[in-house]
Amino acid sequence: MIKLICPRCMKPVPVADDFAGREVTCPSCMKPFDVPPRYTPAVLPEPAAPAPEPPPALAAAPAPPAAPPPGPPMPPTPPAAPPGYVQPVPVAPAAPAAVPALPGYTEARGITISPRVVAWLPAVLLTVVFVSLFFRWVGSYYGGHPAHSQSPWQAMFGSVSRNFELEQNMPGRGAWIDKVSADWRVMFPYLVLLLVALAFAWADRLAPGLDPSRLPRRVAGVWPWRKVVVGVAAGLGFSLIAAQVSSGFGMERAIRRHVSEDPNLVKAREAAANSPAALAKVENDERAELRKYELERTWWQDLGLYCSAGAVLAVLLSAALDRRGNKPPPRLLLHY
């Protein structure tokens, strides 16, 4: 166990030996810092002493016999270790432990949930949601091509994209467009919440160690709670957009209203007021008339809703992983 001092809040932080040379999160201030790598002492060998030069030969003395070639230099004797010093035993990197299979299964596979990857998910998913708002979420089609369509931005102002050539072949020929109402009461708060969540999510990723004293006073007070702000804003935004999709955008409601106010259907409904069987037939005729508009919701709407829900879940999962402190990341196991 290594005992360190957090450079952020200056509080003691116990760290397991396995986290040497890695990044950990302080359990007090929830800010990351690097753990120094493990120290392994090494003794450097002394350089070999140069061979002494032979004395000059005397003229009258006979030449000495040729000396044998010098052998390999002897390794220098290492210095004595200080009292109490114990040579550390090198530790080989541990191989990933095999996941034991449960009784009755032969194989097991696991996926590690990385806290770093989870921390990036809210910013990425909310960005995808913001981009999807510029594409059509609902449309009225003719021959597989959109004659009328509406995006969330258009729904806020009550506008509709029109293909005038295809509109001539549609039932009603666009007579319902004047009945499209603006959805700003829901869409405007939703867009504000989305932008707030998106801004704080990217700020948390791009500047996690930012000093709050450098921020404006109002933002500095909220900065330590930035993840809470992202979670609350994303959750409320998802509730608003889900409610809007459930009730239908202005274009959808206008087409349904136009069909229900058809004079022939109104007369038939009044005539069948006292007959449940006749009223069921009128409702079936109304659904058949509505199907002529081929009103559909696009995959952009599905993408926006799924990413909104995924961003909320990612914030909750990131908060749960932060509370684990220095524990190993969790794993998902599949036994088969």
Solvent accessible surface area in square Angstrom, and as a share of the most:
residue,aa,sasa,rsa
1,M,145,0.65
2,I,52,0.26
3,K,173,0.73
4,L,34,0.17
5,I,94,0.48
6,C,0,0.00
7,P,84,0.53
8,R,122,0.44
9,C,39,0.23
10,M,135,0.60
11,K,105,0.45
12,P,102,0.64
13,V,1,0.01
14,P,78,0.49
15,V,0,0.00
16,A,37,0.29
17,D,59,0.30
18,D,113,0.59
19,F,23,0.10
20,A,23,0.18
21,G,46,0.44
22,R,124,0.45
23,E,78,0.35
24,V,8,0.04
25,T,40,0.23
26,C,0,0.00
27,P,76,0.48
28,S,62,0.40
29,C,37,0.22
30,M,81,0.36
31,K,48,0.20
32,P,43,0.27
33,F,17,0.07
34,D,107,0.56
35,V,5,0.03
36,P,78,0.49
37,P,105,0.66
38,R,143,0.52
39,Y,179,0.68
40,T,94,0.55
41,P,35,0.22
42,A,92,0.71
43,V,108,0.62
44,L,154,0.76
45,P,103,0.65
46,E,113,0.51
47,P,127,0.80
48,A,82,0.64
49,A,92,0.71
50,P,125,0.78
51,A,90,0.70
52,P,126,0.79
53,E,158,0.71
54,P,118,0.74
55,P,117,0.74
56,P,123,0.77
57,A,92,0.71
58,L,135,0.67
59,A,115,0.89
60,A,105,0.81
61,A,48,0.37
62,P,119,0.75
63,A,92,0.71
64,P,102,0.64
65,P,123,0.77
66,A,104,0.80
67,A,86,0.67
68,P,111,0.70
69,P,120,0.75
70,P,130,0.82
71,G,58,0.56
72,P,119,0.75
73,P,108,0.68
74,M,166,0.74
75,P,106,0.67
76,P,61,0.38
77,T,117,0.68
78,P,97,0.61
79,P,93,0.58
80,A,100,0.78
81,A,67,0.52
82,P,85,0.53
83,P,141,0.88
84,G,79,0.76
85,Y,91,0.34
86,V,123,0.71
87,Q,120,0.53
88,P,53,0.33
89,V,124,0.71
90,P,123,0.77
91,V,122,0.70
92,A,80,0.62
93,P,131,0.82
94,A,100,0.78
95,A,85,0.66
96,P,131,0.82
97,A,89,0.69
98,A,95,0.73
99,V,34,0.20
100,P,108,0.68
101,A,40,0.31
102,L,94,0.47
103,P,129,0.81
104,G,83,0.80
105,Y,108,0.41
106,T,118,0.69
107,E,74,0.33
108,A,11,0.08
109,R,137,0.50
110,G,24,0.23
111,I,123,0.62
112,T,68,0.39
113,I,34,0.17
114,S,40,0.26
115,P,60,0.38
116,R,156,0.57
117,V,91,0.53
118,V,7,0.04
119,A,18,0.14
120,W,98,0.35
121,L,64,0.32
122,P,10,0.06
123,A,0,0.00
124,V,66,0.38
125,L,38,0.19
126,L,4,0.02
127,T,45,0.26
128,V,48,0.28
129,V,1,0.00
130,F,54,0.22
131,V,69,0.40
132,S,0,0.00
133,L,0,0.00
134,F,119,0.49
135,F,84,0.35
136,R,100,0.37
137,W,1,0.00
138,V,0,0.00
139,G,0,0.00
140,S,0,0.00
141,Y,26,0.10
142,Y,92,0.35
143,G,64,0.61
144,G,61,0.58
145,H,115,0.51
146,P,36,0.23
147,A,1,0.01
148,H,2,0.01
149,S,12,0.08
150,Q,2,0.01
151,S,10,0.07
152,P,0,0.00
153,W,69,0.24
154,Q,48,0.21
155,A,0,0.00
156,M,14,0.06
157,F,149,0.62
158,G,20,0.19
159,S,50,0.33
160,V,24,0.14
161,S,47,0.30
162,R,99,0.36
163,N,60,0.31
164,F,121,0.50
165,E,146,0.65
166,L,34,0.17
167,E,6,0.03
168,Q,94,0.42
169,N,82,0.42
170,M,9,0.04
171,P,35,0.22
172,G,38,0.37
173,R,156,0.57
174,G,10,0.09
175,A,57,0.44
176,W,1,0.00
177,I,32,0.16
178,D,140,0.72
179,K,62,0.26
180,V,21,0.12
181,S,56,0.36
182,A,39,0.31
183,D,10,0.05
184,W,130,0.46
185,R,172,0.63
186,V,46,0.27
187,M,0,0.00
188,F,118,0.49
189,P,51,0.32
190,Y,4,0.02
191,L,8,0.04
192,V,66,0.38
193,L,41,0.20
194,L,9,0.04
195,L,83,0.41
196,V,57,0.33
197,A,0,0.00
198,L,25,0.13
199,A,64,0.49
200,F,38,0.16
201,A,6,0.05
202,W,78,0.27
203,A,35,0.27
204,D,10,0.05
205,R,47,0.17
206,L,128,0.64
207,A,33,0.26
208,P,49,0.31
209,G,33,0.32
210,L,44,0.22
211,D,70,0.36
212,P,37,0.24
213,S,92,0.59
214,R,188,0.69
215,L,41,0.20
216,P,87,0.55
217,R,224,0.82
218,R,216,0.79
219,V,58,0.33
220,A,23,0.18
221,G,53,0.51
222,V,57,0.33
223,W,10,0.03
224,P,86,0.54
225,W,162,0.57
226,R,26,0.09
227,K,69,0.29
228,V,82,0.47
229,V,34,0.19
230,V,6,0.04
231,G,16,0.16
232,V,82,0.47
233,A,5,0.04
234,A,8,0.06
235,G,22,0.21
236,L,97,0.48
237,G,3,0.03
238,F,66,0.28
239,S,66,0.43
240,L,53,0.26
241,I,1,0.00
242,A,36,0.28
243,A,60,0.46
244,Q,7,0.03
245,V,11,0.06
246,S,93,0.60
247,S,67,0.43
248,G,0,0.00
249,F,2,0.01
250,G,1,0.01
251,M,0,0.00
252,E,4,0.02
253,R,79,0.29
254,A,2,0.02
255,I,0,0.00
256,R,95,0.35
257,R,130,0.47
258,H,43,0.19
259,V,4,0.02
260,S,37,0.24
261,E,83,0.37
262,D,47,0.25
263,P,90,0.57
264,N,114,0.58
265,L,19,0.10
266,V,51,0.29
267,K,142,0.60
268,A,39,0.30
269,R,71,0.26
270,E,123,0.55
271,A,93,0.72
272,A,5,0.04
273,A,71,0.55
274,N,152,0.78
275,S,44,0.28
276,P,114,0.72
277,A,82,0.64
278,A,40,0.31
279,L,57,0.28
280,A,56,0.43
281,K,132,0.56
282,V,10,0.06
283,E,77,0.35
284,N,72,0.37
285,D,54,0.28
286,E,41,0.18
287,R,125,0.46
288,A,37,0.29
289,E,52,0.23
290,L,44,0.22
291,R,153,0.56
292,K,117,0.50
293,Y,6,0.02
294,E,75,0.33
295,L,39,0.20
296,E,97,0.43
297,R,100,0.36
298,T,18,0.10
299,W,158,0.55
300,W,55,0.19
301,Q,4,0.02
302,D,63,0.33
303,L,53,0.26
304,G,1,0.01
305,L,33,0.16
306,Y,160,0.61
307,C,14,0.09
308,S,7,0.04
309,A,30,0.24
310,G,21,0.20
311,A,0,0.00
312,V,30,0.17
313,L,117,0.58
314,A,6,0.04
315,V,16,0.09
316,L,111,0.55
317,L,68,0.34
318,S,10,0.06
319,A,46,0.35
320,A,51,0.40
321,L,14,0.07
322,D,41,0.21
323,R,210,0.77
324,R,82,0.30
325,G,30,0.28
326,N,35,0.18
327,K,132,0.56
328,P,92,0.58
329,P,47,0.29
330,P,38,0.24
331,R,112,0.41
332,L,113,0.56
333,L,88,0.44
334,L,116,0.58
335,H,38,0.17
336,Y,114,0.44
